[in-house]
Amino acid sequence: MANPDSGLERAGTFPLGDRRVHRIGYGAMQLAGDGVFGPPHDRDEALRVLRAAVAAGIDHIDTAQYYGPGTVNELIREALHPYPDNLVIVSKVGARRGSDGSILLFDEPDELTMGIEENLETLGVDRLGAVNLRLLDGAVPGKRFDAQLAAMIRAREAGLIEGIGLSNISRQHLLRALDQTPIVCVQNLFNVVERGSSDLLAECAAHNVAFVPFCPLGMSREARRRIRTDPQSVSIAKRLNATPAQVALAWLLDLSPNILLIPGTKNSTHLAENIDSGTVALDDADRRSFFVRVAAGPEII
């Protein structure tokens, strides 16, 4: 159980389907090798990070079979199996890796089913808490999306997954999906400097759907640099005895109660820092600062 004064408890919880999880979870993507391909540079440390996350009270881990491929799921199984009853493991399907590390589409309805089954096998479970249908082709919602969604519904009805999530989608995808089935979570790129999914976040909040921003500390090297070096973020961090990265995570937690964080790290020290972001409390002046900067244009945060 998490310490009542820890960042996990301070950040609170939100429903993930029929489960309720802490709003700070753990994204396991970085445990693979460079380019999310191959084995980790330090396998023992990867196992320690996973065990430390669960020991700290984290109950939501995000992964994918194509991380590695297979490597990250196998690490999770080695470190944590048999899993705690309260641990919700969320994966995603819709892609596979080529022998050269390239990311390839694997999103036909039968391929989605195969992807779910591969996740179950490598993780050593009969059912996953949720699986995200990850869209990579940028297509507008239509009959193909409906067929993909139908495969996910069949997997849920077969007991392979508890809930259906969507990733890398538009607001229109979400609304079309909600007309057909409950959606438990949405994963899109979103952070202090990359806010293109603001409309989707609002729609998720309106429907009580968990919004799980991937790359919460920036996707590109430039975005990560800006988050860590922005003068006002640095100033806020110093005042709050925090790091700029913690301030950026705290901003996300503060922005909307349906946001679930999955910051990733391969380092135990950074894991503790990410968890502690839940203790960082922004005030109205901090919130106005972030709002004004986004309204000013893309050259500043």
N, C-alpha and C positions, 0 to 999 in steps of 0.2 A: 504494500500500500504506500502511496506517495506521502511524503512528509507534508503535513497541513500548511507549512510555510513555504513549500517549494513552488517553483514556477508552474509546475503542472497543476497543483491545486489552486493557485492564485488565478491561473488563466481560465479555469472552469472546464465545463464539458459541453458537448453538443451531440445530438443523435446522429448516428451513422446507420441508417436503416433502423432495425429493431434494437440495435446496440446503442450504448451511450459511451463515448470515449472522451479522453482528455483532449483539449484543443491543441495541445502540442504532441505530435507524434514523431515518427522517425522515418525518413526516406532512405532506403537502403541502396540506391543506385550507385553511390560513390564507392561502394565496397568492391566493385569489379575493378579490373585493371584500367589503364589509360583508354579513353574513348569508350568507357563502359564495356570493354571487351577483354576477355581473358581473365586470369586469376588475379587476386589482389597482390600488391607488392609486399604486404605484411599480413599473412593469413591469420596469425595469432592475434594481432591487434584488431583485425576485422571481427573475429569471434568475441574478443573482449568488449568491443563497442556494442555489439548486439546484446550481450549479456548485461552490460552496464545499463543500456537503455531500459530493458525490462525490469532490472533491479531498482531503477529509479522510479518506476511506476508507469512508464510509457505502455500504452495498451493499443496502439494503432501503428502498424508497420506497413509501409508501402513498398512494393517490389514489382518485378516482372520477370517472366521466363526468359525474355530476350536480353536481360541484363547479364552479360557474360559471353554467350548465352548459358543459362542454367547455373552459372557460378554463384550468383547472389542467393538464389533460392536454396542451393545446396548449403551455403554458409548459414543461412537462417535455420535450416533444419538441423545442422550439426550443432549450432550454438544453443538452440532453444527447444528442440523436440525432446520430450512431449511438451506441448505448448500450454501455458497457463490458460485457464478457462476464460479469462477476461480479455485475452489477446485477440484483436481483430487484425487479420492479415488481408490486405487489399492488393490485388494484382491488376494487370491490364493485358489486353490482347489486341491484335490487329497488325502486329509487325513480327518480323523474324530477322535474324542476322545472317549475312552472307559469310562465307569462309574468310573473306578479307575484312570483316567487320562492318560492311555496309548494312544499312537499315533498309529492309525490303518489306513490301506490303504482304500481309498474310491475313487478309480480312474478308475472304469469302465466307459465307455462313458456316460451311463445314470446317473451314480453317479456324474460325473463331472457337468452335467446339473443341477442335484438336488442341488449340492453345490453352484453353481452360483445363483440359485433361492433363496436358504436360505440366502445368503449374501444380495441379494436385499431386502428381507423381513426385516431382522434385521436392516439394514442400512436405510430402508425407502426410497429407490430410485428405479427408473425404469431401470436405466442403470448405469454400472460402467465404470470408465475411462479405466481400464484394469484389467484383471484377469490373474494371472500366473498359468499355469499348473505345479504343484509341483510334481517332480518325487522322490519317496521314495524307489523304489525297486532296483535301481542301474542297471537296465536292459539296454543293448545296444539298440540303435535305431533300430526299426524293425516294423513289422505289428501292434503290439500292440500300439506302440507309434503313428503310423499313425492313428489308430482308435481313440485314445485319442485326437489327434490334430483335427481330423474331427469333434468331438463333440464341441471343442472350436470354430471352424470355423462356425458351425451351430448356436452357441450362438451369435456370432458376427453378422451373417446374420439376426438373429431374433431380433437384436437391444438390446440384453441384456448387451452386453459389447461393448466398443468402440475399444479396442485393445487386442491382445493376447500376453501374456508374457510366459516365461518359467523359471523354477527355479530348482536348484540342478541338472543341466544338464552338458553334455560334449560338446565340440566343435562339435562333430559329430551330436549330437542331433540338435544343432542350424542349421548346414548346411542342414540337412535333412528337418527341418521345413521350412527353407527359400525357399526350392525348391517347397513348397506347399502353402505358405501364408506369408504375411508380419508379422514380429515379432517386437513388439514395445519396449520390455524390457527383460532383463535377470537378474535374481536374483541368485547369487551364493555366497558362503562363500568366503570372500576376505578381507584381511587387511594387515597391516604391517608385521605380523608374519605368516600369513596363505595365501600363494600366489599360491596355486595349480591351480587356474583358470586363470593364466596369459595369456595362449593361447586363452582362451575364451574371455577375455577382449579385446585382440587385434582383434579377429574376429568380435566382436561387433562393435568396432571402425571402422573397414573397411566397415561395412554395415550400419553405422550410427544408430546402435541400442543402446538404453540406457542400461548401465550396472549398476545394483543396488546391491552393495555388502551388504549382510546381515551380522550381527555381525561385523560392521566395527571397533569395539574396542575389538575384540577377542571373540571367541566362548567358549573356555574352560577357566576355572579359571586360568590355567597357562599362556595361551595366554594373558589374560587380565592383569595379573601381569607383564608379560614381557613388554607389551606396556607401562605400567605406571611407570616402574622402570628402564628401559634401560638407562644406564648412558649418552649416547650421546643424546637420546631423552630428558632426563631431562635437559642436558646442553643447547640444542637448545631451549627448552621451557623457560628456565630462560632468555636467551638472547632476546627472542621475547616477554617476559612478557606474556607467555601463559602457559597452562598445557600440560603435555605429551599427554593426550588424545586429546587435540586440535591439537597438532602437528601431531598426527597419522591421524586425520580426514583431516587436511590440506594436508598431503602427498597424500591421496587418491584424493582430489580435483585437486591437482597439477599433478597427474600422467597421467590423460587422460580427455579430455573435455567431454566425453560421460558418465562419472561416475556421478550418482545421489546418494546422501547419504540419508539414512533413520535411523540415530542414534536414539535409543529409550531411554526413561527415564520416570520415574514416578514422577520426581522432577522438579519443575519449575526453580530452580537455575541451574540444569544441562542442562535443555532445553536452557536457555540463553547462557550457555557456549558452547553448541554444535553449536548454530547459530553463535556465535562469531568466531568459527573456520574458517569461511570464510574470516576473516580479517587477518589471519596468512599467511604471505608470506615467503615461503622457498627460499633460494638462491641456487646457484649451488653447494656450498660446502655441504649444507644440503642434496641435492639430491644425491650427490656422496656418502655421508655417509650411507644413506639408501641402495644404490645400492651395495656398497662394503660389507655391513653386510649381505645382503641376499646371495651374492655370496660366502661368507665365510663358510656357512653351517648352520645347524639347531640350533646350540647351542647359537647363537646370532641372534639378530633381522636382 
